[in-house]
Amino acid sequence: MRTKEAIANRILQLCEERNIAVNELANISGVSPSTVYSILNEKSQNPGAITIKKLCDGLEITLGEFFGTPEFDALEQEIK
C-alpha cells in the first residue's frame, strides 16, 4: 500500500467512525472540500502536513492518533 492510499483510507475510516460526511469534515476543519476530495481520490501528490493537521483538529485527534495505526506502520519505504 502506498502512503497516499493509507492517508485516504484513514480519513474515510475516521469519518465513518464519527458518522460525518467528507464535506462536514472539510467544513469543521477549515479545509476546502476540493482539497479533501483530491486527497481521497489520490490526485493530491503530496497532502501537506498542515492540511492533515487541520483535518485532525476538526476530528479532535492528534497527528499521532491519525498516523498511529498498523496500516501506517506497515508502509514500505517510498524511496527505492
PyMOL Python script that loads the backbone (N, CA, C, O; Angstrom):
from pymol import cmd

cmd.read_pdbstr("""\
ATOM      1  N   MET A   1       0.860  -1.191   0.000  1.00  0.00           N
ATOM      2  CA  MET A   1       0.000   0.000   0.000  1.00  0.00           C
ATOM      3  C   MET A   1       0.894   1.238   0.000  1.00  0.00           C
ATOM      4  O   MET A   1       1.952   1.268   0.629  1.00  0.00           O
ATOM      5  N   ARG A   2       0.447   2.232  -0.708  1.00  0.00           N
ATOM      6  CA  ARG A   2       1.169   3.497  -0.792  1.00  0.00           C
ATOM      7  C   ARG A   2       0.683   4.447   0.302  1.00  0.00           C
ATOM      8  O   ARG A   2      -0.419   4.304   0.834  1.00  0.00           O
ATOM      9  N   THR A   3       1.524   5.404   0.616  1.00  0.00           N
ATOM     10  CA  THR A   3       1.212   6.357   1.677  1.00  0.00           C
ATOM     11  C   THR A   3      -0.059   7.136   1.374  1.00  0.00           C
ATOM     12  O   THR A   3      -0.903   7.313   2.252  1.00  0.00           O
ATOM     13  N   LYS A   4      -0.204   7.612   0.113  1.00  0.00           N
ATOM     14  CA  LYS A   4      -1.403   8.385  -0.251  1.00  0.00           C
ATOM     15  C   LYS A   4      -2.671   7.571  -0.030  1.00  0.00           C
ATOM     16  O   LYS A   4      -3.679   8.091   0.448  1.00  0.00           O
ATOM     17  N   GLU A   5      -2.612   6.303  -0.378  1.00  0.00           N
ATOM     18  CA  GLU A   5      -3.769   5.419  -0.200  1.00  0.00           C
ATOM     19  C   GLU A   5      -4.073   5.222   1.285  1.00  0.00           C
ATOM     20  O   GLU A   5      -5.236   5.205   1.689  1.00  0.00           O
ATOM     21  N   ALA A   6      -3.032   5.074   2.089  1.00  0.00           N
ATOM     22  CA  ALA A   6      -3.219   4.888   3.532  1.00  0.00           C
ATOM     23  C   ALA A   6      -3.842   6.133   4.164  1.00  0.00           C
ATOM     24  O   ALA A   6      -4.700   6.017   5.038  1.00  0.00           O
ATOM     25  N   ILE A   7      -3.418   7.318   3.731  1.00  0.00           N
ATOM     26  CA  ILE A   7      -3.983   8.566   4.258  1.00  0.00           C
ATOM     27  C   ILE A   7      -5.455   8.671   3.877  1.00  0.00           C
ATOM     28  O   ILE A   7      -6.291   9.008   4.715  1.00  0.00           O
ATOM     29  N   ALA A   8      -5.774   8.386   2.622  1.00  0.00           N
ATOM     30  CA  ALA A   8      -7.169   8.443   2.170  1.00  0.00           C
ATOM     31  C   ALA A   8      -8.031   7.462   2.950  1.00  0.00           C
ATOM     32  O   ALA A   8      -9.130   7.805   3.386  1.00  0.00           O
ATOM     33  N   ASN A   9      -7.531   6.237   3.127  1.00  0.00           N
ATOM     34  CA  ASN A   9      -8.279   5.223   3.877  1.00  0.00           C
ATOM     35  C   ASN A   9      -8.520   5.661   5.318  1.00  0.00           C
ATOM     36  O   ASN A   9      -9.600   5.444   5.867  1.00  0.00           O
ATOM     37  N   ARG A  10      -7.511   6.279   5.926  1.00  0.00           N
ATOM     38  CA  ARG A  10      -7.629   6.697   7.327  1.00  0.00           C
ATOM     39  C   ARG A  10      -8.664   7.806   7.471  1.00  0.00           C
ATOM     40  O   ARG A  10      -9.456   7.796   8.413  1.00  0.00           O
ATOM     41  N   ILE A  11      -8.664   8.757   6.548  1.00  0.00           N
ATOM     42  CA  ILE A  11      -9.662   9.839   6.591  1.00  0.00           C
ATOM     43  C   ILE A  11     -11.067   9.255   6.488  1.00  0.00           C
ATOM     44  O   ILE A  11     -11.956   9.622   7.257  1.00  0.00           O
ATOM     45  N   LEU A  12     -11.264   8.348   5.539  1.00  0.00           N
ATOM     46  CA  LEU A  12     -12.587   7.732   5.368  1.00  0.00           C
ATOM     47  C   LEU A  12     -12.983   6.930   6.607  1.00  0.00           C
ATOM     48  O   LEU A  12     -14.140   6.967   7.026  1.00  0.00           O
ATOM     49  N   GLN A  13     -12.038   6.214   7.187  1.00  0.00           N
ATOM     50  CA  GLN A  13     -12.309   5.433   8.392  1.00  0.00           C
ATOM     51  C   GLN A  13     -12.754   6.339   9.537  1.00  0.00           C
ATOM     52  O   GLN A  13     -13.721   6.038  10.237  1.00  0.00           O
ATOM     53  N   LEU A  14     -12.044   7.445   9.722  1.00  0.00           N
ATOM     54  CA  LEU A  14     -12.379   8.363  10.814  1.00  0.00           C
ATOM     55  C   LEU A  14     -13.732   9.029  10.595  1.00  0.00           C
ATOM     56  O   LEU A  14     -14.485   9.227  11.548  1.00  0.00           O
ATOM     57  N   CYS A  15     -14.042   9.372   9.361  1.00  0.00           N
ATOM     58  CA  CYS A  15     -15.362   9.949   9.065  1.00  0.00           C
ATOM     59  C   CYS A  15     -16.459   8.937   9.363  1.00  0.00           C
ATOM     60  O   CYS A  15     -17.494   9.278   9.934  1.00  0.00           O
ATOM     61  N   GLU A  16     -16.221   7.690   8.971  1.00  0.00           N
ATOM     62  CA  GLU A  16     -17.214   6.638   9.216  1.00  0.00           C
ATOM     63  C   GLU A  16     -17.414   6.409  10.709  1.00  0.00           C
ATOM     64  O   GLU A  16     -18.547   6.283  11.174  1.00  0.00           O
ATOM     65  N   GLU A  17     -16.320   6.354  11.458  1.00  0.00           N
ATOM     66  CA  GLU A  17     -16.409   6.150  12.910  1.00  0.00           C
ATOM     67  C   GLU A  17     -17.220   7.256  13.581  1.00  0.00           C
ATOM     68  O   GLU A  17     -17.944   7.010  14.545  1.00  0.00           O
ATOM     69  N   ARG A  18     -17.091   8.469  13.063  1.00  0.00           N
ATOM     70  CA  ARG A  18     -17.768   9.619  13.673  1.00  0.00           C
ATOM     71  C   ARG A  18     -19.107   9.941  12.998  1.00  0.00           C
ATOM     72  O   ARG A  18     -19.812  10.873  13.385  1.00  0.00           O
ATOM     73  N   ASN A  19     -19.428   9.151  11.992  1.00  0.00           N
ATOM     74  CA  ASN A  19     -20.678   9.324  11.255  1.00  0.00           C
ATOM     75  C   ASN A  19     -20.811  10.741  10.678  1.00  0.00           C
ATOM     76  O   ASN A  19     -21.860  11.377  10.779  1.00  0.00           O
ATOM     77  N   ILE A  20     -19.712  11.213  10.071  1.00  0.00           N
ATOM     78  CA  ILE A  20     -19.753  12.514   9.421  1.00  0.00           C
ATOM     79  C   ILE A  20     -19.375  12.373   7.957  1.00  0.00           C
ATOM     80  O   ILE A  20     -18.586  11.506   7.582  1.00  0.00           O
ATOM     81  N   ALA A  21     -19.948  13.232   7.145  1.00  0.00           N
ATOM     82  CA  ALA A  21     -19.653  13.246   5.718  1.00  0.00           C
ATOM     83  C   ALA A  21     -18.327  13.960   5.473  1.00  0.00           C
ATOM     84  O   ALA A  21     -17.869  14.744   6.305  1.00  0.00           O
ATOM     85  N   VAL A  22     -17.729  13.686   4.343  1.00  0.00           N
ATOM     86  CA  VAL A  22     -16.467  14.318   3.977  1.00  0.00           C
ATOM     87  C   VAL A  22     -16.622  15.840   3.919  1.00  0.00           C
ATOM     88  O   VAL A  22     -15.739  16.573   4.366  1.00  0.00           O
ATOM     89  N   ASN A  23     -17.730  16.309   3.375  1.00  0.00           N
ATOM     90  CA  ASN A  23     -17.973  17.762   3.323  1.00  0.00           C
ATOM     91  C   ASN A  23     -18.020  18.359   4.723  1.00  0.00           C
ATOM     92  O   ASN A  23     -17.499  19.450   4.953  1.00  0.00           O
ATOM     93  N   GLU A  24     -18.639  17.651   5.652  1.00  0.00           N
ATOM     94  CA  GLU A  24     -18.707  18.139   7.030  1.00  0.00           C
ATOM     95  C   GLU A  24     -17.310  18.203   7.644  1.00  0.00           C
ATOM     96  O   GLU A  24     -16.976  19.161   8.342  1.00  0.00           O
ATOM     97  N   LEU A  25     -16.500  17.185   7.384  1.00  0.00           N
ATOM     98  CA  LEU A  25     -15.126  17.200   7.871  1.00  0.00           C
ATOM     99  C   LEU A  25     -14.378  18.415   7.322  1.00  0.00           C
ATOM    100  O   LEU A  25     -13.655  19.092   8.053  1.00  0.00           O
ATOM    101  N   ALA A  26     -14.559  18.678   6.046  1.00  0.00           N
ATOM    102  CA  ALA A  26     -13.908  19.842   5.435  1.00  0.00           C
ATOM    103  C   ALA A  26     -14.347  21.125   6.136  1.00  0.00           C
ATOM    104  O   ALA A  26     -13.519  21.974   6.465  1.00  0.00           O
ATOM    105  N   ASN A  27     -15.638  21.261   6.359  1.00  0.00           N
ATOM    106  CA  ASN A  27     -16.168  22.476   6.980  1.00  0.00           C
ATOM    107  C   ASN A  27     -15.647  22.682   8.396  1.00  0.00           C
ATOM    108  O   ASN A  27     -15.242  23.790   8.749  1.00  0.00           O
ATOM    109  N   ILE A  28     -15.651  21.633   9.208  1.00  0.00           N
ATOM    110  CA  ILE A  28     -15.218  21.792  10.601  1.00  0.00           C
ATOM    111  C   ILE A  28     -13.702  21.939  10.713  1.00  0.00           C
ATOM    112  O   ILE A  28     -13.188  22.386  11.738  1.00  0.00           O
ATOM    113  N   SER A  29     -12.992  21.559   9.649  1.00  0.00           N
ATOM    114  CA  SER A  29     -11.531  21.632   9.665  1.00  0.00           C
ATOM    115  C   SER A  29     -10.990  22.903   9.019  1.00  0.00           C
ATOM    116  O   SER A  29      -9.810  23.223   9.163  1.00  0.00           O
ATOM    117  N   GLY A  30     -11.847  23.621   8.311  1.00  0.00           N
ATOM    118  CA  GLY A  30     -11.378  24.806   7.607  1.00  0.00           C
ATOM    119  C   GLY A  30     -10.551  24.471   6.377  1.00  0.00           C
ATOM    120  O   GLY A  30      -9.688  25.246   5.965  1.00  0.00           O
ATOM    121  N   VAL A  31     -10.821  23.313   5.798  1.00  0.00           N
ATOM    122  CA  VAL A  31     -10.139  22.873   4.583  1.00  0.00           C
ATOM    123  C   VAL A  31     -11.195  22.804   3.486  1.00  0.00           C
ATOM    124  O   VAL A  31     -12.318  22.367   3.737  1.00  0.00           O
ATOM    125  N   SER A  32     -10.852  23.225   2.288  1.00  0.00           N
ATOM    126  CA  SER A  32     -11.850  23.207   1.221  1.00  0.00           C
ATOM    127  C   SER A  32     -12.219  21.762   0.877  1.00  0.00           C
ATOM    128  O   SER A  32     -11.367  20.873   0.897  1.00  0.00           O
ATOM    129  N   PRO A  33     -13.503  21.538   0.561  1.00  0.00           N
ATOM    130  CA  PRO A  33     -13.914  20.180   0.177  1.00  0.00           C
ATOM    131  C   PRO A  33     -13.100  19.654  -1.008  1.00  0.00           C
ATOM    132  O   PRO A  33     -12.790  18.464  -1.062  1.00  0.00           O
ATOM    133  N   SER A  34     -12.754  20.525  -1.952  1.00  0.00           N
ATOM    134  CA  SER A  34     -11.988  20.057  -3.117  1.00  0.00           C
ATOM    135  C   SER A  34     -10.615  19.527  -2.690  1.00  0.00           C
ATOM    136  O   SER A  34     -10.104  18.577  -3.282  1.00  0.00           O
ATOM    137  N   THR A  35     -10.025  20.136  -1.669  1.00  0.00           N
ATOM    138  CA  THR A  35      -8.735  19.652  -1.171  1.00  0.00           C
ATOM    139  C   THR A  35      -8.898  18.272  -0.544  1.00  0.00           C
ATOM    140  O   THR A  35      -8.090  17.377  -0.791  1.00  0.00           O
ATOM    141  N   VAL A  36      -9.935  18.101   0.261  1.00  0.00           N
ATOM    142  CA  VAL A  36     -10.161  16.800   0.895  1.00  0.00           C
ATOM    143  C   VAL A  36     -10.431  15.732  -0.158  1.00  0.00           C
ATOM    144  O   VAL A  36      -9.886  14.631  -0.085  1.00  0.00           O
ATOM    145  N   TYR A  37     -11.270  16.058  -1.137  1.00  0.00           N
ATOM    146  CA  TYR A  37     -11.572  15.075  -2.183  1.00  0.00           C
ATOM    147  C   TYR A  37     -10.343  14.748  -3.030  1.00  0.00           C
ATOM    148  O   TYR A  37     -10.199  13.618  -3.496  1.00  0.00           O
ATOM    149  N   SER A  38      -9.452  15.729  -3.234  1.00  0.00           N
ATOM    150  CA  SER A  38      -8.239  15.433  -4.002  1.00  0.00           C
ATOM    151  C   SER A  38      -7.334  14.468  -3.230  1.00  0.00           C
ATOM    152  O   SER A  38      -6.634  13.652  -3.831  1.00  0.00           O
ATOM    153  N   ILE A  39      -7.350  14.566  -1.904  1.00  0.00           N
ATOM    154  CA  ILE A  39      -6.600  13.605  -1.082  1.00  0.00           C
ATOM    155  C   ILE A  39      -7.258  12.230  -1.171  1.00  0.00           C
ATOM    156  O   ILE A  39      -6.574  11.220  -1.331  1.00  0.00           O
ATOM    157  N   LEU A  40      -8.576  12.194  -1.067  1.00  0.00           N
ATOM    158  CA  LEU A  40      -9.295  10.915  -1.092  1.00  0.00           C
ATOM    159  C   LEU A  40      -9.185  10.221  -2.438  1.00  0.00           C
ATOM    160  O   LEU A  40      -9.143   8.993  -2.507  1.00  0.00           O
ATOM    161  N   ASN A  41      -9.138  11.009  -3.512  1.00  0.00           N
ATOM    162  CA  ASN A  41      -9.024  10.433  -4.856  1.00  0.00           C
ATOM    163  C   ASN A  41      -7.574  10.193  -5.246  1.00  0.00           C
ATOM    164  O   ASN A  41      -7.279   9.758  -6.359  1.00  0.00           O
ATOM    165  N   GLU A  42      -6.672  10.484  -4.312  1.00  0.00           N
ATOM    166  CA  GLU A  42      -5.239  10.322  -4.501  1.00  0.00           C
ATOM    167  C   GLU A  42      -4.712  11.161  -5.666  1.00  0.00           C
ATOM    168  O   GLU A  42      -3.686  10.829  -6.260  1.00  0.00           O
ATOM    169  N   LYS A  43      -5.417  12.248  -5.991  1.00  0.00           N
ATOM    170  CA  LYS A  43      -4.938  13.171  -7.014  1.00  0.00           C
ATOM    171  C   LYS A  43      -3.911  14.129  -6.422  1.00  0.00           C
ATOM    172  O   LYS A  43      -3.043  14.645  -7.126  1.00  0.00           O
ATOM    173  N   SER A  44      -4.026  14.355  -5.120  1.00  0.00           N
ATOM    174  CA  SER A  44      -3.053  15.188  -4.428  1.00  0.00           C
ATOM    175  C   SER A  44      -1.763  14.386  -4.320  1.00  0.00           C
ATOM    176  O   SER A  44      -1.725  13.350  -3.656  1.00  0.00           O
ATOM    177  N   GLN A  45      -0.710  14.865  -4.972  1.00  0.00           N
ATOM    178  CA  GLN A  45       0.550  14.125  -4.980  1.00  0.00           C
ATOM    179  C   GLN A  45       1.215  14.094  -3.618  1.00  0.00           C
ATOM    180  O   GLN A  45       1.928  13.146  -3.289  1.00  0.00           O
ATOM    181  N   ASN A  46       0.982  15.134  -2.825  1.00  0.00           N
ATOM    182  CA  ASN A  46       1.637  15.206  -1.528  1.00  0.00           C
ATOM    183  C   ASN A  46       0.760  15.994  -0.563  1.00  0.00           C
ATOM    184  O   ASN A  46       0.950  17.199  -0.397  1.00  0.00           O
ATOM    185  N   PRO A  47      -0.205  15.319   0.078  1.00  0.00           N
ATOM    186  CA  PRO A  47      -1.053  16.044   1.029  1.00  0.00           C
ATOM    187  C   PRO A  47      -0.184  16.647   2.129  1.00  0.00           C
ATOM    188  O   PRO A  47       0.546  15.927   2.810  1.00  0.00           O
ATOM    189  N   GLY A  48      -0.259  17.933   2.301  1.00  0.00           N
ATOM    190  CA  GLY A  48       0.618  18.630   3.233  1.00  0.00           C
ATOM    191  C   GLY A  48       0.325  18.313   4.686  1.00  0.00           C
ATOM    192  O   GLY A  48      -0.799  17.979   5.061  1.00  0.00           O
ATOM    193  N   ALA A  49       1.364  18.425   5.486  1.00  0.00           N
ATOM    194  CA  ALA A  49       1.243  18.180   6.917  1.00  0.00           C
ATOM    195  C   ALA A  49       0.266  19.149   7.563  1.00  0.00           C
ATOM    196  O   ALA A  49      -0.474  18.771   8.471  1.00  0.00           O
ATOM    197  N   ILE A  50       0.258  20.399   7.103  1.00  0.00           N
ATOM    198  CA  ILE A  50      -0.653  21.398   7.671  1.00  0.00           C
ATOM    199  C   ILE A  50      -2.101  21.006   7.378  1.00  0.00           C
ATOM    200  O   ILE A  50      -2.965  21.122   8.247  1.00  0.00           O
ATOM    201  N   THR A  51      -2.363  20.549   6.170  1.00  0.00           N
ATOM    202  CA  THR A  51      -3.723  20.113   5.808  1.00  0.00           C
ATOM    203  C   THR A  51      -4.148  18.931   6.671  1.00  0.00           C
ATOM    204  O   THR A  51      -5.264  18.906   7.190  1.00  0.00           O
ATOM    205  N   ILE A  52      -3.270  17.964   6.821  1.00  0.00           N
ATOM    206  CA  ILE A  52      -3.610  16.795   7.642  1.00  0.00           C
ATOM    207  C   ILE A  52      -3.808  17.214   9.092  1.00  0.00           C
ATOM    208  O   ILE A  52      -4.696  16.695   9.768  1.00  0.00           O
ATOM    209  N   LYS A  53      -2.986  18.154   9.580  1.00  0.00           N
ATOM    210  CA  LYS A  53      -3.144  18.661  10.949  1.00  0.00           C
ATOM    211  C   LYS A  53      -4.500  19.336  11.117  1.00  0.00           C
ATOM    212  O   LYS A  53      -5.157  19.144  12.140  1.00  0.00           O
ATOM    213  N   LYS A  54      -4.932  20.127  10.128  1.00  0.00           N
ATOM    214  CA  LYS A  54      -6.248  20.778  10.207  1.00  0.00           C
ATOM    215  C   LYS A  54      -7.365  19.734  10.251  1.00  0.00           C
ATOM    216  O   LYS A  54      -8.328  19.886  11.002  1.00  0.00           O
ATOM    217  N   LEU A  55      -7.236  18.679   9.451  1.00  0.00           N
ATOM    218  CA  LEU A  55      -8.241  17.610   9.476  1.00  0.00           C
ATOM    219  C   LEU A  55      -8.256  16.940  10.849  1.00  0.00           C
ATOM    220  O   LEU A  55      -9.323  16.634  11.381  1.00  0.00           O
ATOM    221  N   CYS A  56      -7.084  16.715  11.416  1.00  0.00           N
ATOM    222  CA  CYS A  56      -7.002  16.129  12.760  1.00  0.00           C
ATOM    223  C   CYS A  56      -7.657  17.044  13.783  1.00  0.00           C
ATOM    224  O   CYS A  56      -8.372  16.578  14.670  1.00  0.00           O
ATOM    225  N   ASP A  57      -7.414  18.360  13.661  1.00  0.00           N
ATOM    226  CA  ASP A  57      -8.043  19.311  14.578  1.00  0.00           C
ATOM    227  C   ASP A  57      -9.564  19.222  14.477  1.00  0.00           C
ATOM    228  O   ASP A  57     -10.259  19.231  15.493  1.00  0.00           O
ATOM    229  N   GLY A  58     -10.075  19.137  13.255  1.00  0.00           N
ATOM    230  CA  GLY A  58     -11.520  19.015  13.047  1.00  0.00           C
ATOM    231  C   GLY A  58     -12.075  17.722  13.633  1.00  0.00           C
ATOM    232  O   GLY A  58     -13.211  17.680  14.106  1.00  0.00           O
ATOM    233  N   LEU A  59     -11.266  16.673  13.598  1.00  0.00           N
ATOM    234  CA  LEU A  59     -11.674  15.373  14.142  1.00  0.00           C
ATOM    235  C   LEU A  59     -11.384  15.267  15.642  1.00  0.00           C
ATOM    236  O   LEU A  59     -11.752  14.288  16.290  1.00  0.00           O
ATOM    237  N   GLU A  60     -10.719  16.293  16.178  1.00  0.00           N
ATOM    238  CA  GLU A  60     -10.328  16.333  17.591  1.00  0.00           C
ATOM    239  C   GLU A  60      -9.426  15.164  17.961  1.00  0.00           C
ATOM    240  O   GLU A  60      -9.613  14.506  18.985  1.00  0.00           O
ATOM    241  N   ILE A  61      -8.434  14.921  17.091  1.00  0.00           N
ATOM    242  CA  ILE A  61      -7.414  13.914  17.371  1.00  0.00           C
ATOM    243  C   ILE A  61      -6.045  14.534  17.099  1.00  0.00           C
ATOM    244  O   ILE A  61      -5.941  15.582  16.461  1.00  0.00           O
ATOM    245  N   THR A  62      -5.008  13.878  17.587  1.00  0.00           N
ATOM    246  CA  THR A  62      -3.652  14.342  17.341  1.00  0.00           C
ATOM    247  C   THR A  62      -3.119  13.714  16.048  1.00  0.00           C
ATOM    248  O   THR A  62      -3.682  12.754  15.522  1.00  0.00           O
ATOM    249  N   LEU A  63      -2.024  14.282  15.560  1.00  0.00           N
ATOM    250  CA  LEU A  63      -1.355  13.664  14.410  1.00  0.00           C
ATOM    251  C   LEU A  63      -0.904  12.250  14.761  1.00  0.00           C
ATOM    252  O   LEU A  63      -0.961  11.344  13.930  1.00  0.00           O
ATOM    253  N   GLY A  64      -0.455  12.071  16.005  1.00  0.00           N
ATOM    254  CA  GLY A  64      -0.051  10.735  16.452  1.00  0.00           C
ATOM    255  C   GLY A  64      -1.182   9.733  16.379  1.00  0.00           C
ATOM    256  O   GLY A  64      -0.980   8.581  15.994  1.00  0.00           O
ATOM    257  N   GLU A  65      -2.381  10.175  16.751  1.00  0.00           N
ATOM    258  CA  GLU A  65      -3.550   9.286  16.673  1.00  0.00           C
ATOM    259  C   GLU A  65      -3.910   8.996  15.219  1.00  0.00           C
ATOM    260  O   GLU A  65      -4.344   7.893  14.888  1.00  0.00           O
ATOM    261  N   PHE A  66      -3.728   9.986  14.361  1.00  0.00           N
ATOM    262  CA  PHE A  66      -4.032   9.785  12.940  1.00  0.00           C
ATOM    263  C   PHE A  66      -3.099   8.738  12.338  1.00  0.00           C
ATOM    264  O   PHE A  66      -3.538   7.807  11.662  1.00  0.00           O
ATOM    265  N   PHE A  67      -1.795   8.910  12.597  1.00  0.00           N
ATOM    266  CA  PHE A  67      -0.804   8.042  11.965  1.00  0.00           C
ATOM    267  C   PHE A  67      -0.466   6.794  12.778  1.00  0.00           C
ATOM    268  O   PHE A  67       0.218   5.902  12.276  1.00  0.00           O
ATOM    269  N   GLY A  68      -0.930   6.716  14.012  1.00  0.00           N
ATOM    270  CA  GLY A  68      -0.569   5.600  14.879  1.00  0.00           C
ATOM    271  C   GLY A  68      -1.431   4.377  14.668  1.00  0.00           C
ATOM    272  O   GLY A  68      -2.125   3.931  15.581  1.00  0.00           O
ATOM    273  N   THR A  69      -1.388   3.836  13.468  1.00  0.00           N
ATOM    274  CA  THR A  69      -2.161   2.634  13.151  1.00  0.00           C
ATOM    275  C   THR A  69      -1.243   1.605  12.497  1.00  0.00           C
ATOM    276  O   THR A  69      -0.215   1.972  11.926  1.00  0.00           O
ATOM    277  N   PRO A  70      -1.594   0.339  12.572  1.00  0.00           N
ATOM    278  CA  PRO A  70      -0.783  -0.696  11.925  1.00  0.00           C
ATOM    279  C   PRO A  70      -0.620  -0.448  10.419  1.00  0.00           C
ATOM    280  O   PRO A  70       0.409  -0.787   9.836  1.00  0.00           O
ATOM    281  N   GLU A  71      -1.638   0.141   9.804  1.00  0.00           N
ATOM    282  CA  GLU A  71      -1.573   0.405   8.367  1.00  0.00           C
ATOM    283  C   GLU A  71      -0.383   1.306   8.022  1.00  0.00           C
ATOM    284  O   GLU A  71       0.324   1.062   7.045  1.00  0.00           O
ATOM    285  N   PHE A  72      -0.169   2.344   8.827  1.00  0.00           N
ATOM    286  CA  PHE A  72       0.963   3.235   8.571  1.00  0.00           C
ATOM    287  C   PHE A  72       2.281   2.579   8.957  1.00  0.00           C
ATOM    288  O   PHE A  72       3.294   2.781   8.288  1.00  0.00           O
ATOM    289  N   ASP A  73       2.274   1.797  10.030  1.00  0.00           N
ATOM    290  CA  ASP A  73       3.494   1.127  10.455  1.00  0.00           C
ATOM    291  C   ASP A  73       3.980   0.136   9.408  1.00  0.00           C
ATOM    292  O   ASP A  73       5.181  -0.119   9.321  1.00  0.00           O
ATOM    293  N   ALA A  74       3.087  -0.425   8.619  1.00  0.00           N
ATOM    294  CA  ALA A  74       3.431  -1.450   7.652  1.00  0.00           C
ATOM    295  C   ALA A  74       3.808  -0.894   6.277  1.00  0.00           C
ATOM    296  O   ALA A  74       4.145  -1.662   5.376  1.00  0.00           O
ATOM    297  N   LEU A  75       3.757   0.420   6.103  1.00  0.00           N
ATOM    298  CA  LEU A  75       4.073   1.004   4.798  1.00  0.00           C
ATOM    299  C   LEU A  75       5.515   0.716   4.404  1.00  0.00           C
ATOM    300  O   LEU A  75       6.424   0.742   5.234  1.00  0.00           O
ATOM    301  N   GLU A  76       5.698   0.443   3.120  1.00  0.00           N
ATOM    302  CA  GLU A  76       7.037   0.249   2.606  1.00  0.00           C
ATOM    303  C   GLU A  76       7.692   1.613   2.392  1.00  0.00           C
ATOM    304  O   GLU A  76       7.007   2.629   2.272  1.00  0.00           O
ATOM    305  N   GLN A  77       8.995   1.625   2.346  1.00  0.00           N
ATOM    306  CA  GLN A  77       9.713   2.865   2.082  1.00  0.00           C
ATOM    307  C   GLN A  77       9.334   3.399   0.711  1.00  0.00           C
ATOM    308  O   GLN A  77       9.216   2.645  -0.255  1.00  0.00           O
ATOM    309  N   GLU A  78       9.144   4.718   0.640  1.00  0.00           N
ATOM    310  CA  GLU A  78       8.818   5.354  -0.635  1.00  0.00           C
ATOM    311  C   GLU A  78      10.072   5.534  -1.499  1.00  0.00           C
ATOM    312  O   GLU A  78       9.986   5.600  -2.725  1.00  0.00           O
ATOM    313  N   ILE A  79      11.228   5.613  -0.849  1.00  0.00           N
ATOM    314  CA  ILE A  79      12.487   5.790  -1.587  1.00  0.00           C
ATOM    315  C   ILE A  79      13.061   4.422  -1.901  1.00  0.00           C
ATOM    316  O   ILE A  79      13.276   3.603  -1.007  1.00  0.00           O
ATOM    317  N   LYS A  80      13.302   4.190  -3.156  1.00  0.00           N
ATOM    318  CA  LYS A  80      13.827   2.885  -3.564  1.00  0.00           C
ATOM    319  C   LYS A  80      15.080   3.078  -4.387  1.00  0.00           C
ATOM    320  O   LYS A  80      15.683   2.102  -4.833  1.00  0.00           O
TER     321      LYS A  80
END
""", "prot")
cmd.dss("prot")
cmd.show_as("cartoon", "prot")
cmd.util.cbc("prot")
cmd.orient("prot")
